[in-house]
Amino acid sequence: MKVAIYSRKSIFTGKGDSIENQIELCKEYCSRNYIDEKIEYTVYEDEGFSGGNTNRPQFQQLLKNAAAKKFSTLICYRLDRISRNVADFSTTLDTLQSNNIDFVSINEKFDTSTPMGRAMVYISSVFAQLERETIAERVRDNMLQLAKTGRWLGGQIPTGFNSEKITYIDEDFKERTLMKLTPNEAELEIVNLIYKTYLEEQSIRVVVKKLSYSGIKGKNDGVASSSQIARILRNPIYVESSLKTHEYLKEKGINVFGTANGNGYLTYNKTKQAKTDRDVTEWVAAIAKHKGIIKSEDWLKVQELVEKNKTKQFIRVGTGESNNAILSGLLKCSVCGANMLVRQTNNKHYYYICSNKVNKYTDKCISKNIRVDRLDKIIVDQIKWYNKEILTDALKKTISPKEIAGNYENTQKEKLANEIKEKNIEMDNLRKRIAKTNDDEIADMFMEDLKNLKDEIKILQSSYNNVESTEKSIDNGIQNIKVVIDSLEYFNRNIEMTNNILQRRFLIQSLVQRIIWNGDTYDAKIELIGIGDINEELKKK
């Protein structure tokens, strides 16, 4: 078994939770919990480094070795040894999980090899998301001011362009850098072909079909999908800006900046927190630094056709409050394993649809669609029934033996403490007798007895520490189980009481890890965080 130990301390010291003490405690944990394992340790030490960020040499080396899967378990003394920044901590856990590496914090009893440990990982990621979104909102206003100048601010590079770093000297004679889009001629030829084909055929499906049969790939050699083609056709980055394109964008409610000069547009502020679409009146379109490649009259004709044709197909909807789907991001297709998306038909009904039915032209998934309102009710009812009939009772029964074990551990700890106290009294008496004797032989005999008492006390103290560690683990387990019970009972009380779609989604996402929907058998496999598949228990019932 290959175990990595990470230790960190902000200042150099030999006291308290020093580097050495942290490592020793981690090794003691392994010796208690992996008794039958032959352990190979790799130790990473960062002394004199803050936990406010991850810019630490040994920590960065640890991440590289994790990606190379050079160890199977990472152990640290406390969670804040990894990072005091919740977003950095969550990112580290994501890296470990993606490489099937377990994480253990011996102080908090945080062990991702256990169901409850994985549940705690999820909870920490929720708070990490909150922090990331708060930071993003804080810098948005400054980014918008830069966007109005037509500067490329980074992000996903559009098809037809590359991103290039440019260094320049500002008015204060300071060296600055910025990113600039430069033409990718091979990809721009594909963009021209997409526009030409769409103007001729007036069908995105035909465009995808032609690209697929011609073996033409999208950005980074990806397979072109209907949604990608639609984005290219709607993107003003390719149009030769003119007074007419300015007028068109303004009529849509978009805020337009710059003078039309034949260059393309760059658009910003279209989404909120990466997932929720903003109102079009908040969008920004600015004249960019690159030349447009599609004539303005052709681009405007394409916009007219796309707008006209979109009512003939499923309409993509966002994950904000624009629809009532509460399973977004959790639902998987049982046929191909792909994510299921939310789409709206012209009759205004919302459906969950396998993404491989929407995004692929060849080898399409054959799974059946399911109406959002119907599946949401099925899932909520199953969780509520399972919660009431099985899970709560099972978890409550689990607490009792844990509490009994905890009482036993308390008794053992008290017994060991008394023995240690008695041995210390014996040692004090021996020291007094040694001090009073003038016979060297008797003194040597007493010294031998004193040494034996020290060894006995050391063994008793080790046993006491093990019992205390087990006791803390039991207490922690009981508290975690109670948290799960409270969460499930809270779900039951509130899921039907709130009409706020975001709150209903949060209630689901705080319990469910994923849902696999089978359209043929009309049933769902529900996996709860920290517990797993509930279907087997439902069948037993």
Order of alpha helices (4+ residues) and beta strands (2+ residues): beta-alpha-beta-alpha-beta-alpha-alpha-beta-beta-alpha-beta-beta-alpha-alpha-alpha-alpha-beta-beta-beta-beta-beta-alpha-beta-beta-beta-beta-alpha-beta-alpha-alpha-alpha-alpha-beta-beta-beta-alpha
